[in-house]
Amino acid sequence: MREIKQIKDHIEQNRQHLRRLVEKHGMNDDKVLKQSMVLDELINKYIRLIEKY
């Protein structure tokens, strides 16, 4: 369960980072796309983890 909490926290940190990148660079910047992919991977990892429980 601790791992789930850590991933949730990491997801939230990455969401905030993504929002800042969008504000600074716009939706079509490569940095935004890369950060979005990182966030997607974290969310997928979270889903796989909670499906175990």
N, CA, C and O of each residue as an XYZ file, in Angstrom:
212
protein
N       0.808     -1.209      0.000
C       0.000      0.000      0.000
C       0.850      1.271      0.000
O       0.443      2.304     -0.532
N       2.024      1.177      0.600
C       2.910      2.348      0.628
C       3.312      2.734     -0.792
O       3.415      3.916     -1.118
N       3.536      1.732     -1.625
C       3.931      1.997     -3.011
C       2.829      2.748     -3.763
O       3.113      3.618     -4.587
N       1.584      2.409     -3.476
C       0.459      3.098     -4.118
C       0.478      4.576     -3.743
O       0.307      5.439     -4.604
N       0.683      4.865     -2.473
C       0.741      6.265     -2.018
C       1.886      7.010     -2.691
O       1.727      8.160     -3.099
N       3.037      6.358     -2.808
C       4.188      6.997     -3.433
C       3.910      7.308     -4.900
O       4.256      8.384     -5.387
N       3.292      6.380     -5.593
C       2.981      6.606     -7.009
C       1.957      7.726     -7.149
O       2.084      8.577     -8.030
N       0.948      7.732     -6.291
C      -0.038      8.817     -6.339
C       0.626     10.176     -6.139
O       0.312     11.138     -6.839
N       1.539     10.246     -5.185
C       2.261     11.501     -4.947
C       3.102     11.888     -6.164
O       3.150     13.056     -6.552
N       3.757     10.904     -6.753
C       4.587     11.148     -7.930
C       3.723     11.609     -9.105
O       4.121     12.493     -9.864
N       2.550     11.012     -9.251
C       1.613     11.430    -10.306
C       1.234     12.894    -10.111
O       1.243     13.670    -11.066
N       0.906     13.268     -8.894
C       0.497     14.655     -8.638
C       1.637     15.631     -8.920
O       1.411     16.694     -9.498
N       2.847     15.285     -8.523
C       3.992     16.148     -8.805
C       4.186     16.315    -10.312
O       4.474     17.412    -10.790
N       4.028     15.233    -11.045
C       4.203     15.289    -12.491
C       3.069     16.042    -13.176
O       3.293     16.695    -14.196
N       1.868     15.964    -12.638
C       0.750     16.759    -13.171
C       1.034     18.249    -13.025
O       0.820     19.030    -13.951
N       1.514     18.623    -11.861
C       1.828     20.030    -11.635
C       2.943     20.495    -12.570
O       2.893     21.599    -13.111
N       3.937     19.648    -12.750
C       5.029     19.985    -13.666
C       4.499     20.151    -15.089
O       4.892     21.078    -15.798
N       3.615     19.260    -15.499
C       3.011     19.350    -16.829
C       2.232     20.653    -16.989
O       2.339     21.317    -18.020
N       1.458     21.018    -15.989
C       0.701     22.282    -16.057
C       1.638     23.480    -16.226
O       1.368     24.381    -17.020
N       2.738     23.481    -15.472
C       3.692     24.595    -15.594
C       4.310     24.637    -16.993
O       4.483     25.712    -17.568
N       4.639     23.476    -17.530
C       5.208     23.435    -18.882
C       4.218     23.954    -19.922
O       4.595     24.691    -20.832
N       2.969     23.569    -19.784
C       1.942     24.037    -20.729
C       1.802     25.554    -20.647
O       1.723     26.232    -21.672
N       1.772     26.083    -19.429
C       1.662     27.529    -19.259
C       2.845     28.256    -19.889
O       2.680     29.317    -20.490
N       4.027     27.685    -19.750
C       5.237     28.337    -20.231
C       5.466     28.149    -21.729
O       5.891     29.081    -22.412
N       5.188     26.950    -22.243
C       5.569     26.619    -23.615
C       4.404     26.374    -24.569
O       4.607     26.352    -25.783
N       3.195     26.190    -24.054
C       2.064     25.870    -24.914
C       1.924     24.361    -25.092
O       2.810     23.588    -24.729
N       0.796     23.970    -25.655
C       0.455     22.551    -25.755
C       1.303     21.770    -26.752
O       1.432     20.553    -26.619
N       1.873     22.422    -27.728
C       2.534     21.711    -28.819
C       4.047     21.592    -28.665
O       4.729     21.146    -29.588
N       4.570     21.979    -27.524
C       6.020     21.921    -27.307
C       6.461     20.483    -27.011
O       5.727     19.718    -26.385
N       7.648     20.130    -27.460
C       8.186     18.793    -27.234
C       8.321     18.464    -25.748
O       8.115     17.320    -25.343
N       8.666     19.459    -24.943
C       8.792     19.232    -23.498
C       7.455     18.807    -22.896
O       7.403     17.948    -22.016
N       6.390     19.414    -23.377
C       5.053     19.085    -22.892
C       4.691     17.659    -23.296
O       4.164     16.896    -22.487
N       4.969     17.309    -24.523
C       4.685     15.955    -24.994
C       5.452     14.917    -24.181
O       4.884     13.907    -23.766
N       6.726     15.160    -23.957
C       7.536     14.217    -23.176
C       7.012     14.078    -21.756
O       6.920     12.969    -21.230
N       6.668     15.196    -21.136
C       6.147     15.145    -19.766
C       4.799     14.437    -19.732
O       4.508     13.711    -18.781
N       3.988     14.634    -20.734
C       2.708     13.954    -20.824
C       2.897     12.439    -20.908
O       2.132     11.679    -20.315
N       3.909     12.009    -21.640
C       4.192     10.575    -21.760
C       4.687     10.009    -20.425
O       4.337      8.888    -20.056
N       5.495     10.778    -19.708
C       5.944     10.349    -18.380
C       4.741     10.174    -17.460
O       4.636      9.179    -16.743
N       3.844     11.140    -17.486
C       2.649     11.080    -16.658
C       1.772      9.889    -17.040
O       1.250      9.200    -16.164
N       1.608      9.645    -18.326
C       0.831      8.484    -18.778
C       1.409      7.186    -18.231
O       0.668      6.311    -17.782
N       2.729      7.062    -18.270
C       3.375      5.844    -17.769
C       3.138      5.668    -16.267
O       2.888      4.557    -15.799
N       3.217      6.760    -15.526
C       2.962      6.683    -14.086
C       1.517      6.271    -13.799
O       1.260      5.456    -12.913
N       0.588      6.834    -14.548
C      -0.824      6.488    -14.361
C      -1.060      5.021    -14.707
O      -1.791      4.325    -14.002
N      -0.448      4.555    -15.780
C      -0.589      3.139    -16.142
C       0.003      2.237    -15.063
O      -0.573      1.200    -14.732
N       1.141      2.626    -14.519
C       1.756      1.853    -13.444
C       0.842      1.803    -12.227
O       0.696      0.761    -11.588
N       0.232      2.938    -11.915
C      -0.707      3.013    -10.787
C      -1.890      2.080    -11.013
O      -2.291      1.345    -10.111
N      -2.435      2.113    -12.199
C      -3.599      1.258    -12.502
C      -3.221     -0.215    -12.384
O      -3.962     -1.001    -11.793
N      -2.072     -0.592    -12.942
C      -1.643     -1.990    -12.835
C      -1.460     -2.395    -11.370
O      -1.799     -3.513    -10.983
N      -0.934     -1.495    -10.577
C      -0.694     -1.793     -9.178
C      -1.993     -1.974     -8.393
O      -2.127     -2.914     -7.609
N      -2.939     -1.076     -8.607
C      -4.192     -1.209     -7.838
C      -5.021     -2.395     -8.315
O      -5.844     -2.907     -7.557
N      -4.827     -2.838     -9.540
C      -5.545     -4.025    -10.025
C      -5.079     -5.281     -9.301
O      -5.820     -6.262     -9.231
N      -3.858     -5.265     -8.758
C      -3.337     -6.399     -7.998
C      -4.087     -6.581     -6.687
O      -4.240     -7.702     -6.201
N      -4.556     -5.470     -6.115
C      -5.179     -5.508     -4.794
C      -6.652     -5.657     -4.866
O      -7.319     -5.705     -3.832
